[in-house]
């Protein structure tokens, strides 16, 4: 039997062992953070979801904004949550502490997630933690397997080359070490060129400094050939377009890399597609 077949059998065995809780035992849930929103929508039954964060329908922040329209949008305060009385509230570590404490005082179970995890192992742990809370541990294993497969595909796509890539966002913001995009780079073998600009965790870079540092590629959130506002205008500056035309730009929407969750598999698969396009 092949190694691939053995891995499939092992995964099926894990799924059968983990199982899912009976429907009557699965908690109702509300989410107060756009990152936990997306994990909840992916890992729970629709009937379990009492409400999602105020930003759940914002396509600039959530990869699942369209799907979020199916569910109640919360105000962000404790009042509507206490009226809904979900069995469980999930939130981000940077959400209002006072809201979490008020809910806990009212007997509501609140679980906080680190929406900016320090490693992809932590991402997987949080997916498993969320799925277990929701009564669907089997779904976590499927998502973790999907992420592992995406990592393997990205490593294979990157392996032949040693590429220095500069993650460049609005107004010249550069993502440095500790960012999710940098974690993905390190996992698959890309080099974050932010360090060449003296950028540690993140910071703004001038057009001159970017061109002078000569990264092999730049990563941007949008491949449009027009600027929607001043924030994106720098990316279309003639000098930057000269040295970094479409054939030297990886385009990955920012919504795929702002949360440590299930959407990172999609980000990695898009990275592979972009590297394949550039190599043609």
C-alpha positions in Angstrom: 0.0 0.0 0.0 1.4 3.4 -0.9 2.4 6.1 1.6 -0.4 8.3 0.3 -3.0 5.6 0.9 -1.7 5.0 4.4 -2.1 8.7 5.2 -5.7 8.7 3.9 -6.5 5.7 6.1 -4.9 7.3 9.1 -6.9 10.4 8.6 -10.1 8.5 8.2 -9.3 6.6 11.4 -8.7 9.9 13.3 -12.0 11.2 12.1 -13.9 8.2 13.2 -12.2 8.2 16.5 -12.9 11.9 17.1 -16.4 11.9 15.8 -18.8 14.8 16.4 -21.0 15.5 19.4 -24.7 14.7 19.1 -26.7 17.7 17.8 -28.4 18.2 21.2 -25.0 18.6 22.8 -23.5 21.1 20.3 -23.5 24.7 21.9 -25.0 27.7 20.3 -22.3 30.3 19.6 -21.7 34.0 19.0 -18.5 35.5 17.7 -17.2 39.0 18.5 -14.1 39.0 16.3 -13.8 38.9 12.5 -11.2 36.1 12.8 -13.3 33.9 15.1 -16.3 34.6 12.8 -14.6 32.8 10.0 -13.6 29.8 12.1 -17.1 29.6 13.5 -18.7 29.6 10.0 -16.3 26.9 8.8 -16.4 24.6 11.7 -20.0 24.8 13.1 -23.5 24.0 11.9 -25.3 27.1 10.7 -28.1 26.4 13.2 -25.5 26.9 16.0 -24.6 30.4 15.1 -26.5 33.1 17.1 -24.5 36.1 15.7 -21.2 37.3 14.3 -19.1 40.4 14.8 -19.8 43.9 13.5 -17.2 43.4 10.8 -18.2 39.9 9.7 -19.8 41.3 6.4 -17.0 43.6 5.5 -15.3 42.2 2.4 -12.1 44.2 3.1 -11.6 42.3 6.4 -13.4 38.9 6.0 -12.8 36.3 3.4 -16.3 34.9 4.2 -18.1 38.2 4.2 -20.7 37.1 1.7 -21.5 34.0 3.7 -21.7 36.1 6.9 -24.8 37.8 5.6 -26.8 34.7 6.5 -26.3 35.4 10.2 -27.2 38.2 12.6 -24.6 40.9 12.9 -23.9 41.9 16.5 -23.3 45.4 17.7 -20.0 44.6 19.4 -21.3 45.3 22.9 -22.4 43.0 25.7 -26.1 43.9 25.6 -27.3 42.0 22.5 -25.1 39.1 23.5 -26.9 38.9 26.8 -30.2 39.1 25.1 -29.3 36.2 22.7 -27.9 34.1 25.6 -25.6 31.8 23.5 -24.0 28.9 25.2 -20.7 30.1 24.1 -19.1 33.4 23.0 -15.7 33.3 21.2 -13.6 36.4 20.9 -10.2 37.7 19.9 -7.4 38.5 22.4 -7.6 42.2 21.4 -11.4 42.5 21.8 -12.8 44.7 24.6 -11.8 43.1 27.9 -14.7 44.8 29.7 -17.2 43.2 27.4 -15.8 39.7 28.0 -15.8 40.3 31.8 -19.4 41.5 31.8 -20.5 38.4 29.9 -18.6 36.1 32.2 -20.2 37.9 35.2 -23.6 37.0 33.7 -22.7 33.4 33.5 -21.9 33.3 29.7 -19.0 31.0 28.7 -16.4 33.2 26.9 -13.3 31.7 25.2 -10.6 33.9 23.8 -8.4 33.1 20.8 -5.1 34.6 19.8 -5.9 35.9 16.3 -2.2 36.6 15.5 -0.7 33.2 16.4 3.1 32.8 16.6 3.3 29.7 14.4 1.4 27.5 12.0 1.4 24.8 14.7 -0.5 27.3 16.9 -2.9 27.9 14.0 -3.7 24.2 13.9 -4.1 24.1 17.7 -6.6 26.9 17.5 -8.6 25.2 14.7 -8.8 22.1 16.8 -9.7 24.0 20.0 -12.6 25.9 18.2 -13.9 22.7 16.6 -13.9 20.9 19.9 -15.8 23.7 21.6 -18.4 23.6 18.8 -18.8 19.8 19.0 -17.2 19.1 15.6 -13.6 17.8 16.2 -13.8 15.8 13.0 -14.0 19.0 11.0 -10.9 20.3 12.6 -8.9 17.3 11.3 -10.2 17.9 7.8 -9.1 21.6 7.9 -5.7 20.8 9.4 -5.2 18.1 6.7 -6.2 20.7 4.1 -3.7 23.2 5.5 -0.9 20.6 5.6 -1.6 19.6 2.0 -1.5 23.3 1.0 1.9 23.7 2.8 3.3 20.7 0.9 2.1 22.1 -2.4 3.7 25.5 -1.7 7.0 24.0 -0.6 7.2 22.0 -3.8 6.4 25.1 -5.9 9.1 27.2 -4.0 11.8 24.5 -3.7 13.5 25.1 -7.1 14.2 28.7 -6.3 15.5 30.9 -3.5 13.2 34.0 -3.8 13.3 37.2 -1.8 9.8 38.5 -1.6 8.7 41.9 -0.2 5.2 42.0 1.3 4.0 45.5 0.3 0.7 46.9 1.3 -1.2 50.2 1.3 0.9 53.4 1.7 4.1 51.4 1.6 3.5 49.3 4.7 5.9 46.3 4.8 5.1 43.1 6.8 8.1 42.0 8.8 8.8 39.1 11.2 6.0 37.9 13.3 3.3 38.7 10.7 1.2 35.8 9.3 2.6 36.4 5.8 6.1 36.1 7.2 5.1 32.8 8.9 3.9 31.4 5.7 7.0 32.5 3.8 9.2 30.8 6.4 7.1 27.6 6.3 7.4 27.2 2.5 10.9 28.5 1.9 10.5 32.1 0.8 12.7 34.9 2.2 10.9 37.9 3.5 12.9 40.9 2.0 11.6 43.2 4.8 14.8 42.7 6.7 16.8 44.2 3.8 14.9 47.4 4.5 15.7 47.4 8.2 12.1 46.5 9.0 11.6 44.3 12.0 8.0 43.5 12.8 6.6 45.9 10.3 6.9 49.5 9.1 6.6 51.9 6.2 9.2 51.9 3.5 9.9 54.7 0.9 9.7 54.0 -2.8 13.4 54.7 -3.1 14.3 52.2 -0.4 12.1 49.5 -2.0 13.6 49.9 -5.4 17.1 50.0 -4.0 16.7 46.8 -2.0 15.9 44.9 -5.2 13.7 42.0 -4.0 13.0 39.3 -6.6 9.3 39.8 -6.3 6.8 41.9 -4.4 3.6 40.7 -2.8 0.6 43.0 -3.1 -3.1 42.7 -2.1 -4.5 43.9 -5.4 -3.5 43.4 -9.0 -5.7 46.3 -10.3 -4.1 48.7 -12.8 -5.7 51.7 -11.2 -5.5 53.3 -7.7 -8.7 53.3 -5.7 -7.3 55.9 -3.3 -4.1 57.5 -2.1 -3.3 54.4 -0.1 -2.8 52.2 -3.2 -1.3 54.9 -5.4 2.3 54.1 -4.4 1.9 50.6 -5.8 1.2 52.0 -9.2 4.0 54.6 -9.2 5.8 54.4 -12.6 9.1 53.5 -11.0 7.6 50.6 -9.1 5.7 49.4 -12.2 8.9 49.6 -14.2 10.9 47.3 -11.9 7.9 45.3 -10.7 5.3 44.8 -13.5 2.6 42.1 -13.2 5.2 39.4 -13.9 7.1 40.2 -10.7 4.0 40.7 -8.4 2.4 38.0 -6.3 -1.2 39.0 -5.7 -2.9 37.7 -2.6 -5.9 39.5 -1.1 -5.0 40.8 2.4 -8.2 39.2 3.9 -6.5 35.8 3.4 -3.5 36.7 5.6 -4.9 38.8 8.5 -6.3 35.9 10.5 -4.6 32.8 11.8 -7.3 30.3 10.7 -8.6 28.0 8.0 -8.2 30.6 5.2 -4.4 30.2 5.3 -4.8 27.1 3.2 -6.5 29.2 0.5 -3.7 31.8 0.8 -1.0 29.1 0.2 -2.9 27.6 -2.8 -3.2 31.1 -4.3 0.6 31.6 -3.7 1.3 28.5 -5.7 -1.0 29.7 -8.5 0.8 33.1 -8.6 4.3 31.6 -8.6 3.2 29.3 -11.5 1.8 32.3 -13.4 5.0 34.3 -12.9 7.2 31.4 -14.0 5.5 31.0 -17.4 
